[in-house]
Amino acid sequence: MSSKVYIAGLGIISAIGNNVNECIASLENEHAGMSDIFYLKTIHAKELPVAEVKLSNDELALKTGLSNKISRTALLSMIAAKEAIDDAAIENFDDLKTGFISANTVGGIDKTEIFFQHFYQDKIIGNLHDVVNHECGSITELVADKLNINTYTTTVSTACSSSANAIMLGARLIKAGMLDVAVAGGVDALTKFTLNGFNTLLILDNAFCKPFDEHRNGLNLGEGAGYVVLVSETIANSLKKEMYCELKGYANANDAYHQTASSPDGKGSYLAMLGALHEAGLNADKIDYINLHGTGTQNNDQAEGTAIERLFNPRYPKMSSTKSFTGHTLGASGGIEAVFSALSVKNNYVYPNLRLQTPIKEFPFSAEKTFTKDLTIHNVLSNSFGFGGNCSSLIFSKV
C-alpha cells in the first residue's frame, strides 16, 4: 500500500511538438499548432483549422518501430508512452508490478474509414486488416505489448475526461497496492468521423479558437498523446532522479445533464473540482494555477467559469487553456494537460491563453495572456470535462 503517488516520467506528442521539450518551447514562444488540414483526407480541408501532429504515419512508424499499416492512434500512443518510460528511468521496470492504463475515444477508426471507402466501392477489395484494431482497447493492447507491460492493461473511454480518469485509476491501483508503477494517460488521432461529428454539433470554429473569450466561436480539434509515469512512494524513494510532483488529489463527477453539453450551472465541474480538493486535503485558496478545460465553446467555457466562480470566489488563481495551442485532443487532453500541469508545478510555469482579447463579461476573473515562470507554484488543478457530464479534476502538488 502506498499513501502517496508521485510522477516520475512525462511523455507527449502534439501539434506543438514531438516531445516534452519541443512542446514547452512552443508554449513559451507562443507557437500554436493549428493550421489547415494536411494529413487527414477530408472535404473540410480548406474550411476548418485543426491541430495535427506534424508527422506522417510513415514518419511516426520510423520513430516507434511499429508498422506504418496500423492505426495512427497506436503510433502516437507509442511515442508518448515510450518517452515517459524513458524519462522515468526505472532500472528494474520489467520486474515491477506495472500497468498501462490508456485512454482513447476513436480507436482505429482512421483505418476503418479507409476500409469502408474501398468496401463501399467493391465488397471484395476492402482490406480486413484495416478493421482488426477498430475498437479502443485494441490500441492499448498493441502499445502495451510493444512496451512489454503485462501486469495490468486497461482502456478508459469517457469522452474528453478519458485521460484524466486513466490517471486517476492508475493512482488508485498504486494506493491499493495492486501496482508499483502505472503508465497512465491517453491518445487520440484525428479522423473524419470525429471531425464530421463535431461539425454536425456546430461547435467548431473556422478560425483559431479563443477559449474564455467573450467572442469565442467554438473549438479546434487536435490530436496527440500524453502520458505520466505514476510510482508508489517506495519506488519514488528508490529512484535516483527527482520526482516532478505528487498527484495529490483527483475526483470524478457526472451530472448527466445532456449527451454532449455541460450543465449551464457547472454542477459537474464544481463537484469534480471540489472532490479533488477534498481528496488532496486542500482549501480552494491553495490552488495557484488552473489548467482549464477551456475548449472555446459557448457552453463549456460558461459552465466551467460558473463553477470556478462558485468555488474560488473571491480569490482566483492564475488560469489558462492550453487548448489554445494544442486544440482539443479529446481523449488525449487530460494526459497532455497532466504533462503541462506537472511541469507547471516542477518549474513554476504559468501558460498563456492565446488569442484572448475580451474576457467573458459575466466573470470577475480572466485567463493569463503571457508565459510566466517567476512565480512559485505549489498546487495546480487540471480540469477535463467530457460528454454526458463526465467531469474529472486532478491536483498536482510540489514535492
C-alpha positions as CSV (number, residue, x, y, z in Angstrom):
1,M,0.0,0.0,0.0
2,S,1.2,3.5,-0.8
3,S,-0.2,6.6,0.8
4,K,1.3,8.9,-1.8
5,V,1.6,8.7,-5.6
6,Y,4.4,10.6,-7.5
7,I,5.0,11.4,-11.1
8,A,8.4,10.2,-12.2
9,G,8.2,10.5,-16.0
10,L,6.5,12.5,-18.7
11,G,5.9,11.9,-22.4
12,I,3.9,13.8,-25.0
13,I,3.4,14.4,-28.7
14,S,1.1,17.0,-30.0
15,A,0.6,19.6,-32.7
16,I,3.1,21.9,-30.9
17,G,5.9,19.4,-30.5
18,N,7.0,15.7,-30.8
19,N,8.3,15.5,-27.2
20,V,8.2,17.4,-23.9
21,N,11.0,19.9,-24.7
22,E,9.5,20.9,-28.0
23,C,6.1,21.4,-26.5
24,I,7.3,23.6,-23.7
25,A,9.3,25.6,-26.2
26,S,6.2,26.2,-28.2
27,L,4.2,27.2,-25.1
28,E,6.9,29.6,-24.0
29,N,7.3,31.1,-27.5
30,E,3.5,31.2,-28.1
31,H,3.6,29.0,-31.2
32,A,0.2,27.4,-31.7
33,G,-0.3,24.1,-33.5
34,M,-3.4,24.9,-35.6
35,S,-3.2,25.1,-39.4
36,D,-5.1,23.9,-42.5
37,I,-5.8,20.2,-42.5
38,F,-2.9,18.4,-44.2
39,Y,-2.7,14.7,-43.3
40,L,-6.4,13.9,-42.8
41,K,-8.2,13.3,-46.1
42,T,-11.5,15.3,-45.8
43,I,-13.7,17.6,-47.8
44,H,-13.3,20.2,-45.0
45,A,-9.5,20.5,-45.6
46,K,-9.7,24.2,-46.5
47,E,-12.6,25.1,-44.2
48,L,-11.8,24.0,-40.7
49,P,-8.4,24.5,-39.0
50,V,-7.1,21.6,-36.8
51,A,-4.1,20.9,-34.7
52,E,-2.4,17.9,-36.4
53,V,0.8,16.3,-35.3
54,K,3.3,17.4,-37.9
55,L,4.4,13.9,-38.9
56,S,3.1,11.4,-41.4
57,N,2.2,7.8,-40.4
58,D,5.4,6.7,-42.1
59,E,7.5,9.1,-40.0
60,L,5.7,8.1,-36.9
61,A,6.3,4.4,-37.6
62,L,10.0,5.0,-38.0
63,K,10.1,6.6,-34.5
64,T,8.2,3.7,-32.9
65,G,9.4,0.5,-34.6
66,L,5.7,-0.3,-35.3
67,S,4.3,-0.9,-38.7
68,N,3.0,2.1,-40.7
69,K,0.0,0.0,-41.5
70,I,-1.5,0.2,-38.0
71,S,-3.7,3.0,-36.7
72,R,-2.2,6.5,-36.3
73,T,-3.7,6.3,-32.8
74,A,-1.4,3.5,-31.8
75,L,1.6,5.2,-33.3
76,L,1.0,8.4,-31.4
77,S,0.4,6.5,-28.2
78,M,3.7,4.5,-28.5
79,I,5.8,7.7,-29.0
80,A,4.5,9.5,-25.9
81,A,4.3,6.4,-23.6
82,K,7.9,5.4,-24.5
83,E,9.2,8.9,-23.8
84,A,7.5,8.9,-20.4
85,I,9.0,5.5,-19.5
86,D,12.5,6.5,-20.7
87,D,12.2,9.7,-18.7
88,A,11.3,7.9,-15.5
89,A,14.5,5.9,-15.8
90,I,13.3,3.0,-13.6
91,E,16.1,0.4,-13.8
92,N,14.1,-2.6,-12.8
93,F,11.0,-1.6,-14.7
94,D,10.3,-5.1,-16.1
95,D,10.5,-6.7,-12.6
96,L,7.8,-4.4,-11.1
97,K,4.0,-4.7,-11.0
98,T,3.5,-2.3,-13.9
99,G,0.2,-1.2,-15.6
100,F,-0.6,0.5,-18.8
101,I,-3.8,2.5,-18.4
102,S,-4.5,4.3,-21.6
103,A,-7.5,6.3,-22.8
104,N,-8.8,7.0,-26.3
105,T,-12.1,7.7,-28.0
106,V,-11.5,6.8,-31.6
107,G,-9.6,3.5,-31.5
108,G,-8.6,2.5,-35.0
109,I,-11.3,4.4,-36.8
110,D,-8.8,6.1,-39.1
111,K,-8.1,2.7,-40.6
112,T,-11.7,1.6,-40.6
113,E,-12.5,4.7,-42.7
114,I,-10.0,3.5,-45.3
115,F,-11.6,0.1,-45.3
116,F,-15.1,1.3,-45.9
117,Q,-14.0,3.6,-48.6
118,H,-12.9,0.6,-50.6
119,F,-15.6,-1.7,-49.4
120,Y,-18.3,0.7,-50.4
121,Q,-17.0,0.6,-54.0
122,D,-16.5,-3.2,-54.1
123,K,-17.3,-5.6,-51.3
124,I,-14.3,-7.9,-52.2
125,I,-11.5,-5.3,-52.1
126,G,-11.6,-3.9,-48.6
127,N,-8.6,-5.0,-46.6
128,L,-9.8,-6.6,-43.4
129,H,-6.5,-5.9,-41.7
130,D,-7.7,-2.3,-41.6
131,V,-10.6,-3.1,-39.2
132,V,-8.8,-5.6,-36.9
133,N,-7.8,-2.9,-34.4
134,H,-11.0,-0.8,-34.8
135,E,-12.0,-0.8,-31.1
136,C,-10.4,1.4,-28.4
137,G,-9.0,-1.4,-26.3
138,S,-7.1,-2.9,-29.2
139,I,-4.9,0.3,-29.5
140,T,-4.0,-0.1,-25.8
141,E,-3.1,-3.7,-26.2
142,L,-0.9,-3.1,-29.2
143,V,1.2,-0.5,-27.3
144,A,1.3,-2.4,-24.1
145,D,2.7,-5.5,-25.9
146,K,5.4,-3.3,-27.6
147,L,6.3,-1.8,-24.2
148,N,6.3,-5.3,-22.6
149,I,3.8,-4.2,-19.9
150,N,1.7,-7.2,-18.9
151,T,0.8,-6.9,-15.2
152,Y,-2.3,-4.9,-15.8
153,T,-3.7,-3.3,-19.0
154,T,-7.0,-1.5,-19.5
155,T,-8.6,1.2,-21.6
156,V,-10.7,4.1,-20.4
157,S,-13.1,5.9,-22.8
158,T,-15.2,8.6,-21.2
159,A,-15.0,11.2,-24.0
160,C,-12.9,14.3,-23.1
161,S,-12.3,13.2,-19.5
162,S,-10.8,9.9,-20.5
163,S,-7.1,10.5,-19.9
164,A,-7.8,12.2,-16.5
165,N,-9.8,9.2,-15.5
166,A,-7.0,6.9,-16.6
167,I,-4.5,8.8,-14.4
168,M,-7.0,8.6,-11.5
169,L,-7.4,4.9,-11.9
170,G,-3.6,4.4,-12.0
171,A,-3.2,6.3,-8.8
172,R,-5.9,4.3,-7.1
173,L,-4.4,1.0,-8.2
174,I,-1.0,2.1,-6.8
175,K,-2.5,3.2,-3.5
176,A,-4.3,-0.1,-3.2
177,G,-1.0,-2.0,-3.6
178,M,-2.1,-3.6,-6.9
179,L,0.6,-1.8,-8.9
180,D,4.1,-0.3,-8.2
181,V,4.1,1.7,-11.4
182,A,1.4,2.9,-13.8
183,V,1.9,4.4,-17.2
184,A,-1.3,6.4,-17.5
185,G,-2.7,8.9,-19.9
186,G,-4.2,8.8,-23.3
187,V,-4.2,9.3,-27.1
188,D,-6.5,10.3,-30.0
189,A,-5.8,10.7,-33.7
190,L,-7.9,12.9,-35.9
191,T,-10.5,11.1,-38.0
192,K,-13.2,12.0,-40.5
193,F,-15.7,10.5,-38.1
194,T,-14.6,12.9,-35.3
195,L,-14.4,16.0,-37.5
196,N,-17.8,15.4,-39.1
197,G,-19.4,14.6,-35.7
198,F,-18.2,17.8,-34.1
199,N,-19.0,19.8,-37.2
200,T,-22.6,18.5,-37.0
201,L,-22.8,19.8,-33.4
202,L,-22.0,23.3,-34.8
203,I,-19.2,23.8,-32.2
204,L,-16.1,24.0,-34.5
205,D,-14.5,27.4,-35.0
206,N,-13.5,28.1,-38.6
207,A,-10.8,30.4,-37.2
208,F,-8.2,29.6,-34.5
209,C,-10.1,29.1,-31.2
210,K,-10.1,31.6,-28.4
211,P,-11.1,29.9,-25.1
212,F,-12.6,32.0,-22.4
213,D,-13.0,35.0,-24.7
214,E,-16.4,36.8,-24.7
215,H,-16.5,36.4,-28.5
216,R,-15.4,32.7,-28.7
217,N,-16.9,30.7,-31.5
218,G,-16.1,27.1,-30.8
219,L,-13.2,24.7,-30.6
220,N,-10.4,23.4,-33.0
221,L,-9.9,19.7,-32.9
222,G,-6.5,18.4,-32.3
223,E,-4.6,15.1,-31.9
224,G,-1.8,13.7,-29.9
225,A,-0.9,11.7,-26.8
226,G,0.2,12.4,-23.3
227,Y,1.3,10.0,-20.5
228,V,2.7,10.2,-17.0
229,V,4.6,7.5,-15.1
230,L,3.0,7.2,-11.7
231,V,5.0,5.5,-9.0
232,S,4.4,4.5,-5.4
233,E,6.2,6.2,-2.5
234,T,8.5,3.2,-2.2
235,I,9.5,3.3,-5.9
236,A,9.9,7.1,-5.7
237,N,12.4,6.8,-2.8
238,S,14.4,4.2,-4.7
239,L,14.9,6.3,-7.8
240,K,18.0,8.4,-8.3
241,K,16.0,11.2,-10.0
242,E,13.9,13.9,-8.5
243,M,10.1,13.5,-8.9
244,Y,8.2,16.0,-10.9
245,C,5.4,16.3,-8.3
246,E,2.9,14.4,-6.3
247,L,-0.5,13.6,-7.7
248,K,-2.2,14.8,-4.6
249,G,-5.9,14.9,-5.5
250,Y,-8.4,13.7,-8.0
251,A,-12.2,13.3,-8.4
252,N,-14.8,12.4,-11.0
253,A,-18.4,13.6,-11.1
254,N,-21.2,13.1,-13.6
255,D,-24.1,15.5,-13.7
256,A,-25.7,13.6,-16.7
257,Y,-27.2,16.8,-17.9
258,H,-27.0,16.2,-21.7
259,Q,-25.4,13.8,-24.1
260,T,-22.9,16.5,-25.4
261,A,-23.4,19.6,-23.3
262,S,-22.3,20.6,-19.8
263,S,-24.9,21.7,-17.3
264,P,-25.2,25.6,-17.5
265,D,-24.7,25.9,-13.8
266,G,-21.5,23.9,-13.9
267,K,-22.7,21.4,-11.4
268,G,-20.5,18.5,-12.6
269,S,-17.4,20.8,-13.0
270,Y,-17.9,22.1,-9.5
271,L,-18.3,18.7,-7.9
272,A,-15.2,17.4,-9.7
273,M,-13.0,20.3,-8.5
274,L,-14.5,20.2,-5.0
275,G,-13.9,16.4,-4.8
276,A,-10.3,16.8,-5.9
277,L,-9.6,19.4,-3.3
278,H,-11.2,17.2,-0.6
279,E,-9.0,14.2,-1.7
280,A,-5.9,16.4,-1.6
281,G,-6.8,17.9,1.8
282,L,-6.6,21.4,0.4
283,N,-8.7,24.5,0.5
284,A,-9.5,26.3,-2.7
285,D,-7.2,29.2,-1.8
286,K,-4.2,26.8,-2.0
287,I,-4.5,26.3,-5.8
288,D,-2.0,28.5,-7.6
289,Y,-2.9,27.7,-11.2
290,I,-5.8,26.1,-13.1
291,N,-5.2,24.4,-16.4
292,L,-8.7,25.0,-17.7
293,H,-10.7,22.5,-19.7
294,G,-11.3,25.6,-21.8
295,T,-12.5,24.3,-25.2
296,G,-13.7,27.6,-26.6
297,T,-17.3,26.7,-27.0
298,Q,-20.1,28.9,-25.6
299,N,-21.4,26.2,-23.3
300,N,-18.2,24.6,-22.0
301,D,-16.5,27.8,-21.0
302,Q,-19.6,29.3,-19.4
303,A,-20.2,26.1,-17.3
304,E,-16.6,25.9,-16.2
305,G,-16.3,29.5,-15.4
306,T,-19.5,29.4,-13.4
307,A,-18.1,26.5,-11.3
308,I,-14.8,28.3,-10.8
309,E,-16.6,31.5,-9.6
310,R,-18.7,29.4,-7.2
311,L,-15.7,27.5,-5.8
312,F,-12.9,30.1,-5.7
313,N,-14.6,33.5,-5.1
314,P,-13.2,35.9,-4.1
315,R,-9.6,34.6,-4.6
316,Y,-9.0,33.4,-8.1
317,P,-5.8,31.5,-9.1
318,K,-3.9,32.1,-12.3
319,M,-5.6,30.1,-15.1
320,S,-5.4,29.4,-18.8
321,S,-6.4,26.9,-21.5
322,T,-3.5,25.2,-23.3
323,K,-6.1,24.0,-25.9
324,S,-5.4,27.4,-27.4
325,F,-2.1,25.8,-28.5
326,T,-2.9,22.1,-29.0
327,G,-6.5,22.2,-30.0
328,H,-9.0,19.9,-28.2
329,T,-7.4,16.5,-28.4
330,L,-10.4,14.8,-26.9
331,G,-9.4,11.5,-25.1
332,A,-5.8,12.7,-25.0
333,S,-6.4,16.1,-23.5
334,G,-6.3,15.0,-19.8
335,G,-3.0,13.3,-20.4
336,I,-1.4,16.1,-22.4
337,E,-2.5,18.7,-19.8
338,A,-1.3,16.5,-17.0
339,V,2.2,16.7,-18.5
340,F,1.8,20.5,-18.7
341,S,0.5,20.6,-15.2
342,A,3.3,18.5,-13.7
343,L,5.8,20.8,-15.4
344,S,4.0,23.8,-14.1
345,V,4.5,22.6,-10.6
346,K,8.1,21.5,-11.1
347,N,9.3,24.6,-13.0
348,N,6.8,27.2,-11.8
349,Y,5.3,27.7,-15.2
350,V,2.0,29.5,-16.0
351,Y,1.0,29.2,-19.6
352,P,-0.7,31.8,-21.8
353,N,-4.2,31.6,-23.1
354,L,-3.6,32.6,-26.7
355,R,-5.9,35.0,-28.7
356,L,-7.7,36.1,-25.5
357,Q,-8.9,39.7,-26.2
358,T,-12.1,40.3,-24.4
359,P,-12.6,38.3,-21.1
360,I,-16.1,36.8,-20.5
361,K,-18.1,39.7,-19.1
362,E,-20.0,37.7,-16.5
363,F,-16.9,36.6,-14.7
364,P,-14.8,38.6,-12.3
365,F,-11.6,36.8,-13.5
366,S,-9.7,36.4,-16.7
367,A,-7.2,33.9,-18.1
368,E,-3.5,34.7,-18.4
369,K,-2.1,36.1,-21.6
370,T,1.7,35.6,-21.2
371,F,4.0,32.7,-20.3
372,T,5.5,33.3,-16.8
373,K,8.0,31.4,-14.7
374,D,8.8,33.8,-11.9
375,L,6.0,32.6,-9.5
376,T,6.1,29.8,-7.0
377,I,3.5,27.2,-8.0
378,H,2.7,24.8,-5.2
379,N,-0.6,23.3,-6.5
380,V,-2.1,23.0,-9.9
381,L,-5.7,22.0,-10.7
382,S,-6.2,20.4,-14.2
383,N,-9.8,20.1,-15.5
384,S,-11.1,17.6,-18.1
385,F,-14.8,17.7,-18.7
386,G,-16.5,15.4,-21.2
387,F,-19.7,14.5,-23.0
388,G,-22.5,13.3,-20.8
389,G,-21.4,15.5,-18.0
390,N,-18.5,13.2,-17.1
391,C,-16.2,15.7,-15.3
392,S,-12.7,15.0,-13.8
393,S,-10.2,17.1,-12.0
394,L,-6.6,16.3,-11.0
395,I,-4.4,18.2,-8.5
396,F,-0.6,18.2,-8.9
397,S,1.5,19.4,-5.9
398,K,5.1,20.2,-5.2
399,V,7.2,17.5,-3.6
